[in-house]
Amino acid sequence: RFSIHGHSLILTGNKDAGVVQQLLTLKANRAYSLGAYIKIKEQTQIRFEIKQKGKVIAQVTSNDDIEYSNDSSWKFINLDFELGNNFKNTELHCIKLGKGEVYIDNIGIIPIPESK
């Protein structure tokens, strides 16, 4: 799928771990959809957060409602969010909670088409 940001990563270890990416190419007053495939080993979770100026504006955690992909070992996670006029300093946070391993593939953010 076409994405503005698309990456793969592994988060491991005995403690919380994560990565942050600034989202510099998103536009004001638009709705977006974040999607990623995740595979979790051991009893851990992954949380995706969209933050603006340090404040969480949208989030989803792997124990929330998640659609399964065709391969039962991978799950698809989705998060829709909207940006207002003041969209600078927008960040994506991917956080592994606790001990374990999380594989994340095809992280992408795409604009949601405007309805007419």
N, C-alpha and C positions, 0 to 999 in steps of 0.2 A: 504494500500500500504506500501511497505517497505520504510523506510526513515532513513537517517542518524540522523536527528534531527526531532522529532515529538512532538508537544505540542498543548495545547489549552489555551486560555486566554480571559479575558474581559478587555477592556480599557474604563474607564468612567470618567466623570467629566466635568467641565465647561471650561477647558483649554486643550491645547495640552498635550498628555500623551503618554508614550511609554516604550518599553523595548528594551534592547540590549543583544545579546548573542554572545559570541566569538565562532567562528567555528573552532575548533581545529582539527577535524578529516578529513577535506578536503585535497585533494592531489593536488600537483602542476600540471600544464599543463593539466587540465581536465575541461570539460564543465559540468555544473550542472543545474538542474531545481528546482526552489523553487515553491511550490504549497501550497495553503491554501484555505479553505472555509471561507467566511466572511458573517456576517449579520450586517447591519448597522441600528441603530435607530437614529432618528432625522437627522438634516442636517449636517452630518459630513463626513469625509473621512478617509481612512486608507492608509498609504504609507509604502511600504516595500523597504528597501534600503540594498544593499550589499556594505560594505565599506572596503577598505584596507588602513591601516595607515591613517584613517580619511578622505579619499577621496572616494566619491561615484563612484563605477564602474558600477552599474546597479540599476535601481529603477522602480517601478510601483506604480501607485496610483489608488484607487478604482474608479475614474471617467474615467480611461483609458479603452481601450477595454477589457471587461471581459466576459467570457463565463458564462452562467447561469447553475446551477446544475438542477437536476430534481425537487427539492423542490424550488419553485420560491422565497422563502424568503432567501435562501442562494445563494451566488455567488462564483464561483471558480475564483481565481486569480492566475496567473502564471507568473514567471519571469525566463528566461534563462540567465545564465552568465558563463563566463570562467575565470579561474584562470591561471596566468602565472607562471613563475619560482619563483617570489617573492610573495608568497601567505600568509606569516605570518601576524598576526594582522588583519585577516579577521573577520568581524562582520556582523551580521544580525540586522537591526534596524526595529522595527515595531512601527509606529508612528500614533496615532490618531490625526487628525487635527481639532481643535476647540471643541465646546461643543457637547456632545452626548455620545452614547454608541456604541462600536464596539465589536462584538463577533468574535473570530478567532478560528477555529477548524482545527485539523489535519495539522498544519504547518509542511511541510516536505521538505527536500532537498535531491534529489537523483542524482546520476551521470547519465549523458546522454551517452548512449552507443556510442562507437566510430564506425564510418562507415568504412567499409573495402573496 
